[in-house]
Amino acid sequence: MNVAIIAAIAYGIIAIIGGIIGYTQARSTASLISGIISGLLLIAGGVFYLQGQAWGFLLALVVTAILVVVFTIRFVKTRKFMPAGLMLTLGVLTLVIMVSQLGAIA
């Protein structure tokens, strides 16, 4: 299995867990909805890629890039590592892994 897809699926699971934690701690419905949607898109992209659908990788790559932008903005505003800094760090790591694997995907 491709390391980039494992990273994307793992990031998706973390996004879902983060959304649930955001909802339970701060009653943030936006965190819950965005965490579940982005997490499911990342997981779906990985699963579709594993089933031979190359566009699944692109879906996971785009969702990861969007999350990196969102968490960069959030981190700059709050300057708090949790949760924005953590999700930004994990997102950048996932994005670097995915971009490094682009040659293997094509």
Disulfide bonds with the S-S distance in Angstrom:
none
